């Protein structure tokens, strides 16, 4: 995984929004040395709880790449 992932669970929508804003606002970066990037943020939802972590990471990375600026 080239982009760090922050997986959020157990928070209300307002708390999630504040958490993501704080993460983005902190400027934290990570990932592959020399190609550090801001982390992806994802929320654990009941619909996805039966998926494997590998499947979730593949889906999240695909979504992240599809929505990244050119």
N, C-alpha and C positions, 0 to 999 in steps of 0.2 A: 504494500500500500504506500503510495507516494505522498499522499496527503493525510495529515493526522485526523483522527476522528474523535469527537466528543459525543458520547451517547448519553442522552438525558432521560431520566425516568423518575416518576413519582412527584412531579411538580405540576402545579396548575398552569393553564395557558399564560397567565400574567407572569408567573415566576419563570416559565420557560423563556418568554420574551426578554425579561430582564437578564436572565442568565446568558442568552445568546448575545445581547447587546454588550454585556460586560466582557465576554470572551472576545468579541470582535474589537471592542474599544481598547482592550488591553494590548493589542498588537502582537499577541503571542503567535509564534510561528514554530514549525517543526517539520518533520518528515525527512526526506533524503538530504544528506549534507550537500551543501552547494545549491540546492534547489528547494530551500525551505518555503513553506506555504502556510497561509492561515488555515486553521482546522475546519473541517466540515462539521456541522452540528446536526444531530439527528435525535428524534424523540422516539422512545420505545412505545409502540402502540400494540394493543391486544391482537390486531389482525396479523402482525408480523412475528408474534412470539413463538410460533411453531417452526419458523425458518431457522436454518443453521446460521451461525455467525459468518461463515464464509459466503453464504448466499446473500446475507444482508450487506456485507461489505462490498460484494460485487455490484449489487443494485445501487448502493449509495455512491460508489465511485463512478458508475455509469451516469447516474443523475447529475452528479457534481460536474463531470466533464461536459455533459450535454448543456448545462446551464452556465458554464464558465464563459467569460468574455473572450472574444476572438483574439 
